[in-house]
Amino acid sequence: MLVLTQGDPSGIGPEITIKAWHSLKQDGPAFVWLGDPTLLAPHVPTQVVQDITQGGEVFPHAIPVLPLPLAAPACPGKPDTRNATSVIDSIRLATELALQGKASGIVTNPISKDVVQGAGFTHPGHTSYLAELCGVAGQEVMMLASPLLRVVPVTVHVALRTAITQLTTDLIVRTARTVAHGLQRDFGLPHAPRIAVAGLNPHAGENGLMGLEEREVIIPAITLLRSEGFDVSGPLPSDTMFTPQARSRYDVALCMYHDQGLIPLKTLDMAGGVNVTLGLPIIRTSPDHGTAFDIAGQDRADPHSLEAAIRLAAQLSANRRTPA
């Protein structure tokens, strides 16, 4: 049984939760929603459960809810820091259920970093908080996955100037190891993962003419990974490595900074993209979009990324339970 977090109560989380349930209620995968039941529309059947194990029986007829009350009434499109504690508690409690083995995995609805950080939350987002809760801080890796492309940014939610200074040979190597392990354990790849490593600079540095990071940082990482038996190619120019022909030659693209990977992923498959956290002892997925406060409460939110995240979480959980 999966557990789905509340997300920001003023965002589109409640709406896409309802729409995902309508889509999945007959065939699953089933989930239990951890949040305030008043956020779900009155015309939608809901049922409070006392234990996550009750969710499977309830799911075909109503959204199973483990209740977590808000501190203040939520208004769509108007985030309120008074509800930040509820947002954070939903993530924490969902993680505890997964660590205890009661939940097969967690799917997280979008949160507003501004809202939770305004309440003293010290993390840049879900990923590092989940790693801290799981006792593996620093080992987490963010992957965006769709049927068309998988990408991993080596540096994540930092300014581009900071990303360049953060990029090291060791960070690339550690990230690639985690990615390779995750692809085999959770995604069930039948072969050694083929990892394509992007260059940082235009034309992958053009042999030092357009930057030295490839020569001094990225190529040493590739050399070390190959010596350890990993199937690694690169550094590849990022303006050509995402064509259909190029994508057929690798299983995941290791990108040097956030937008280098997320722009092609979201351009190719925004609706089918899923955020997956590798390196955790639990399964965690999330839709690849944010809270969308600008359309919250207008019945305009697209649930397909959340549905994809729920389906992928179930598949990853099954793969982890039945290793190749």
Phi and psi in degrees as a GROMACS rama.xvg file:
@    title "Ramachandran Plot"
@    xaxis  label "Phi"
@    yaxis  label "Psi"
@TYPE xy
-88.231  153.685  LEU-2
-118.313  134.368  VAL-3
-111.499  124.007  LEU-4
-77.4358  163.835  THR-5
-68.8624  -41.0638  GLN-6
72.51  -171.373  GLY-7
-70.3265  124.586  ASP-8
-66.3469  -17.4991  PRO-9
-95.7767  0.634812  SER-10
-95.7947  -159.934  GLY-11
-88.1125  1.83836  ILE-12
-52.6063  -51.8756  GLY-13
-58.5269  -40.4982  PRO-14
-65.58  -47.5114  GLU-15
-72.1576  -25.354  ILE-16
-62.6272  -46.6051  THR-17
-62.019  -46.8158  ILE-18
-65.1253  -37.9636  LYS-19
-65.5112  -40.5865  ALA-20
-61.6579  -44.1725  TRP-21
-57.9331  -37.5632  HIS-22
-74.8673  -32.6866  SER-23
-104.341  -8.44644  LEU-24
-62.4076  -27.0052  LYS-25
-83.6639  -42.7298  GLN-26
-115.233  -6.88679  ASP-27
76.5181  -171.033  GLY-28
-66.5736  147.564  PRO-29
-85.5561  150.569  ALA-30
-141.218  158.164  PHE-31
-109.982  133.084  VAL-32
-93.5525  130.38  TRP-33
-107.101  97.4598  LEU-34
-177.924  -171.238  GLY-35
-83.6937  119.46  ASP-36
-62.3045  -20.1746  PRO-37
-68.734  -14.9244  THR-38
-74.9536  -20.6955  LEU-39
-87.6345  139.272  LEU-40
-55.8929  142.213  ALA-41
-58.5235  -29.2869  PRO-42
-81.9077  -4.50329  HIS-43
-93.6842  126.98  VAL-44
-66.4491  128.305  PRO-45
-131.352  156.905  THR-46
-146.073  121.714  GLN-47
-70.6795  131.614  VAL-48
-117.819  151.379  VAL-49
-92.0645  -19.1325  GLN-50
-144.704  143.309  ASP-51
-62.4145  -25.3522  ILE-52
-66.39  -18.4913  THR-53
-77.7078  -12.0544  GLN-54
-62.646  -38.3036  GLY-55
-62.253  -39.4562  GLY-56
-70.932  -34.8209  GLU-57
-79.0879  -35.5255  VAL-58
-53.3101  -40.4973  PHE-59
-65.4955  -17.4426  PRO-60
-114.385  -23.5604  HIS-61
-160.507  161.156  ALA-62
-78.4187  116.993  ILE-63
-72.562  132.687  PRO-64
-126.604  123.701  VAL-65
-91.0662  108.678  LEU-66
-72.3426  139.2  PRO-67
-141.295  100.444  LEU-68
-69.3913  147.603  PRO-69
-81.0671  157.118  LEU-70
-81.5432  -26.0925  ALA-71
-147.061  151.1  ALA-72
-57.5959  138.892  PRO-73
-91.8454  137.248  ALA-74
-116.487  119.898  CYS-75
-54.4014  130.697  PRO-76
84.6876  -2.29252  GLY-77
-127.982  84.4667  LYS-78
-61.5008  146.69  PRO-79
-132.101  118.358  ASP-80
-63.8402  -17.3865  THR-81
-64.0027  -22.8663  ARG-82
-96.3471  5.77028  ASN-83
-61.5684  -37.7913  ALA-84
-61.5063  -39.9101  THR-85
-63.8566  -40.2813  SER-86
-60.967  -46.9083  VAL-87
-67.8424  -42.4117  ILE-88
-62.0601  -36.069  ASP-89
-62.2085  -42.0612  SER-90
-64.8986  -45.6069  ILE-91
-62.4831  -46.805  ARG-92
-68.0463  -37.3986  LEU-93
-62.3855  -42.0652  ALA-94
-63.9721  -40.6542  THR-95
-60.9898  -42.0513  GLU-96
-61.7006  -39.0294  LEU-97
-70.2692  -42.4138  ALA-98
-64.6592  -30.8689  LEU-99
-79.3201  -6.68481  GLN-100
82.769  5.62146  GLY-101
-79.6487  -31.3895  LYS-102
-109.713  138.552  ALA-103
-76.3709  -16.8105  SER-104
177.792  168.332  GLY-105
-122.528  145.693  ILE-106
-121.633  128.201  VAL-107
-107.497  127.018  THR-108
-72.4198  158.159  ASN-109
-64.1187  144.041  PRO-110
-121.815  161.987  ILE-111
-99.3141  118.248  SER-112
-62.0492  -36.9552  LYS-113
-61.2046  -42.7263  ASP-114
-65.6698  -50.8265  VAL-115
-72.1048  -33.8448  VAL-116
-70.851  -27.8753  GLN-117
-66.6508  -17.3396  GLY-118
-102.209  15.684  ALA-119
96.2989  5.76229  GLY-120
-70.5349  125.758  PHE-121
-99.1552  3.00977  THR-122
-100.401  153.107  HIS-123
-74.445  -8.44673  PRO-124
172.278  -165.019  GLY-125
-59.0369  -44.9249  HIS-126
-59.3923  -51.7451  THR-127
-70.6017  -30.5973  SER-128
-65.0571  -43.6733  TYR-129
-61.9265  -41.0913  LEU-130
-62.6568  -40.5982  ALA-131
-63.4045  -45.2275  GLU-132
-61.62  -33.0961  LEU-133
-87.4934  -2.9878  CYS-134
75.0257  24.9081  GLY-135
-129.402  38.3494  VAL-136
-54.4975  133.315  ALA-137
92.5739  -10.8889  GLY-138
-100.5  -3.62983  GLN-139
-76.2708  145.937  GLU-140
-136.617  133.039  VAL-141
-94.751  125.546  MET-142
-120.472  137.955  MET-143
-106.111  124.641  LEU-144
-129.529  140.225  ALA-145
-146.075  170.425  SER-146
-61.2563  -17.7622  PRO-147
-97.15  -22.2271  LEU-148
-167.877  143.429  LEU-149
-121.188  133.447  ARG-150
-132.42  148.347  VAL-151
-131.864  116.797  VAL-152
-81.7344  126.28  PRO-153
-68.878  -42.9693  VAL-154
-106.677  146.503  THR-155
-118.642  -103.805  VAL-156
-91.295  68.4242  HIS-157
-138.279  161.621  VAL-158
-60.1939  151.034  ALA-159
-58.3267  -40.5526  LEU-160
-59.7759  -40.9346  ARG-161
-69.3486  -37.7655  THR-162
-58.7524  -39.9006  ALA-163
-65.0908  -39.3407  ILE-164
-75.0123  -28.4053  THR-165
-75.7323  -23.2822  GLN-166
-69.499  120.431  LEU-167
-134.568  161.474  THR-168
-59.0922  -43.9158  THR-169
-62.6837  -40.9969  ASP-170
-64.5293  -41.2364  LEU-171
-62.7451  -45.1026  ILE-172
-63.2533  -47.7555  VAL-173
-62.7845  -39.6107  ARG-174
-64.3538  -45.6444  THR-175
-62.2285  -39.848  ALA-176
-61.6163  -44.7885  ARG-177
-64.0615  -41.258  THR-178
-63.9361  -46.571  VAL-179
-60.5475  -42.9338  ALA-180
-63.9978  -43.6302  HIS-181
-65.744  -38.8744  GLY-182
-65.2525  -35.5899  LEU-183
-79.5927  -42.542  GLN-184
-74.1065  -48.5663  ARG-185
-97.3815  -36.2434  ASP-186
-90.2538  -9.29738  PHE-187
67.353  31.7519  GLY-188
-60.9258  131.796  LEU-189
-80.8147  -4.21798  PRO-190
-133.992  169.443  HIS-191
-60.7747  130.088  ALA-192
-59.635  135.824  PRO-193
-93.8752  114.028  ARG-194
-107.591  120.792  ILE-195
-98.8755  125.52  ALA-196
-103.547  124.043  VAL-197
-78.9659  149.767  ALA-198
-76.6137  166.396  GLY-199
-90.7893  -40.7986  LEU-200
-96.3828  166.188  ASN-201
-55.1159  138.69  PRO-202
59.6146  26.3217  HIS-203
53.7842  37.1439  ALA-204
89.3921  -15.6519  GLY-205
49.1862  52.7518  GLU-206
56.2896  37.349  ASN-207
93.5773  -8.15462  GLY-208
-73.173  -26.1826  LEU-209
-120.13  25.4331  MET-210
135.151  152.028  GLY-211
-105.581  -2.94976  LEU-212
-61.9226  -35.6694  GLU-213
-60.6567  -48.8558  GLU-214
-68.7178  -39.8507  ARG-215
-93.1989  -23.2028  GLU-216
-121.613  -49.7843  VAL-217
-80.9386  -47.3661  ILE-218
-61.8189  -41.7281  ILE-219
-58.3326  -35.1659  PRO-220
-66.3166  -43.6715  ALA-221
-62.2881  -43.0134  ILE-222
-60.5402  -43.622  THR-223
-66.0078  -43.8178  LEU-224
-62.8088  -40.0107  LEU-225
-64.2795  -37.3977  ARG-226
-65.0551  -23.1313  SER-227
-90.2724  1.23832  GLU-228
96.6961  5.86727  GLY-229
-79.6251  146.962  PHE-230
-89.6668  95.8705  ASP-231
-126.961  135.151  VAL-232
-123.032  155.817  SER-233
127.971  -173.421  GLY-234
-71.8214  138.569  PRO-235
-106.93  142.218  LEU-236
-63.1235  129.106  PRO-237
-72.7243  -12.6752  SER-238
-82.9644  -7.28529  ASP-239
-125.605  -7.40825  THR-240
-83.5484  -1.57703  MET-241
-112.923  13.0435  PHE-242
-69.9416  159.023  THR-243
-54.2585  -43.489  PRO-244
-64.2468  -42.8716  GLN-245
-65.9344  -41.3993  ALA-246
-64.4411  -25.6368  ARG-247
-69.3895  -12.607  SER-248
-98.7558  0.734342  ARG-249
-145.927  164.069  TYR-250
-99.7823  -22.8076  ASP-251
-154.855  144.114  VAL-252
-104.407  123.121  ALA-253
-93.138  112.418  LEU-254
-107.178  152.189  CYS-255
-84.3272  -22.0553  MET-256
-149.598  165.664  TYR-257
-50.1758  -62.1417  HIS-258
-70.2779  -22.3  ASP-259
-59.3829  -33.998  GLN-260
-97.8321  -37.4448  GLY-261
-77.0487  -27.7646  LEU-262
-63.3214  -51.9611  ILE-263
-63.8203  -37.7278  PRO-264
-62.04  -47.9982  LEU-265
-74.4946  -27.0342  LYS-266
-68.7957  -41.3152  THR-267
-73.7715  -39.339  LEU-268
-157.49  65.0942  ASP-269
-58.8457  -44.6227  MET-270
-71.2479  -29.2093  ALA-271
-98.4604  1.16666  GLY-272
-76.3579  141.291  GLY-273
-132.922  135.885  VAL-274
-87.0826  123.108  ASN-275
-121.312  132.659  VAL-276
-98.0144  114.993  THR-277
-92.2066  161.259  LEU-278
87.9667  4.34993  GLY-279
-101.479  157.305  LEU-280
-78.9763  -1.97327  PRO-281
-123.877  164.875  ILE-282
-88.3332  130.39  ILE-283
-141.24  127.873  ARG-284
-130.63  168.671  THR-285
-160.025  151.771  SER-286
-61.7128  157.149  PRO-287
-94.3591  28.1692  ASP-288
-132.166  176.943  HIS-289
-100.881  -158.932  GLY-290
-74.7105  -22.5736  THR-291
50.6044  53.1908  ALA-292
-56.3655  -29.2004  PHE-293
-66.9004  -21.1328  ASP-294
-118.712  4.85456  ILE-295
-60.1316  138.34  ALA-296
80.0816  5.93293  GLY-297
-109.493  5.74664  GLN-298
57.5697  35.9692  ASP-299
-112.957  -5.92213  ARG-300
-73.6078  137.764  ALA-301
-89.1968  120.645  ASP-302
-88.2059  1.3834  PRO-303
-64.4796  -36.0511  HIS-304
-67.0629  -38.7685  SER-305
-65.1974  -43.3332  LEU-306
-59.0466  -43.1266  GLU-307
-62.7401  -38.5601  ALA-308
-65.179  -39.1738  ALA-309
-67.0287  -45.7662  ILE-310
-63.3535  -41.8296  ARG-311
-67.7235  -39.5123  LEU-312
-58.9696  -41.5949  ALA-313
-64.2718  -41.0823  ALA-314
-67.706  -43.6148  GLN-315
-62.3384  -40.0793  LEU-316
-62.701  -43.1417  SER-317
-63.6764  -40.5218  ALA-318
-63.7267  -39.1177  ASN-319
-69.6777  -33.873  ARG-320
-74.2112  -25.761  ARG-321
-124.714  76.177  THR-322
-63.5239  151.075  PRO-323
